[in-house]
Amino acid sequence: MESPCVACCRLNDEKVCVGCYRHMDEIVDWRKKTPEEYQQISFNIQKRKAVARSLGETVPMTEAEWKAARARNAQKLMAGGVV
């Protein structure tokens, strides 16, 4: 399974990344998790995101949003624009 990492790594006091909403223990050895563990982690992420939204906390951009913004910036640079 593809990592939910959004390249915004920072742990809060509960050791949950404020970028991808995974707990530190869920991040470590990501590629070695079982399908059942991936499913549980995905469920945990959705719960944590819902709580963050309900508390009015900022929700980080998704990896797709980050890649799209990066592509737009690259296009601007190629066109001689300012990023």
C-alpha positions in Angstrom: 0.0 0.0 0.0 1.2 3.5 -0.8 2.3 5.6 2.2 -0.1 8.3 3.3 2.9 10.5 4.0 2.4 14.1 2.7 6.0 15.3 3.4 4.8 17.4 6.3 6.3 15.4 9.2 5.8 16.8 12.7 4.7 14.9 15.7 2.2 16.4 18.2 2.3 15.6 22.0 0.5 12.3 21.4 3.2 11.3 18.9 0.8 11.6 15.9 2.1 13.2 12.8 0.2 16.4 12.0 0.8 15.8 8.3 -0.5 12.2 7.7 -2.3 11.6 11.0 -0.4 8.4 11.7 0.9 7.5 15.1 4.7 7.1 15.4 4.2 3.3 15.8 2.1 3.3 12.6 4.8 5.1 10.6 7.7 2.9 11.6 8.2 -0.1 9.2 5.3 1.0 7.0 6.3 -1.3 4.2 6.3 -4.3 6.5 2.7 -3.9 7.7 0.1 -6.6 6.9 -3.1 -5.8 4.9 -5.0 -5.9 8.1 -2.7 -3.4 9.7 -3.0 -1.1 6.7 -6.8 -1.2 7.0 -6.7 -0.4 10.7 -4.2 2.4 10.2 -6.4 3.9 7.4 -9.4 3.7 9.8 -7.3 5.4 12.5 -6.3 8.2 10.1 -9.9 8.9 9.1 -10.9 9.1 12.8 -8.0 11.5 13.6 -8.8 13.7 10.6 -12.4 13.9 11.6 -11.5 14.9 15.2 -9.0 17.6 13.9 -11.7 19.1 11.6 -14.3 19.1 14.4 -11.9 21.0 16.6 -11.2 23.5 13.8 -7.6 22.4 13.5 -5.9 22.9 10.1 -5.9 19.8 7.9 -2.7 19.5 5.9 -2.7 19.2 2.1 -2.9 15.8 0.5 0.0 14.3 -1.4 -2.0 14.9 -4.6 -2.5 18.6 -3.7 1.2 18.9 -2.9 2.3 17.3 -6.2 -0.1 19.6 -8.1 1.2 22.7 -6.4 4.8 21.6 -7.1 3.9 21.0 -10.8 2.3 24.5 -11.0 5.4 26.1 -9.5 7.7 24.2 -12.0 5.5 25.4 -14.9 5.8 29.0 -13.6 9.6 28.7 -13.4 9.8 27.2 -16.9 7.7 30.2 -18.2 10.1 32.6 -16.5 7.6 33.6 -13.8 8.1 34.1 -10.1 7.0 31.3 -7.7 
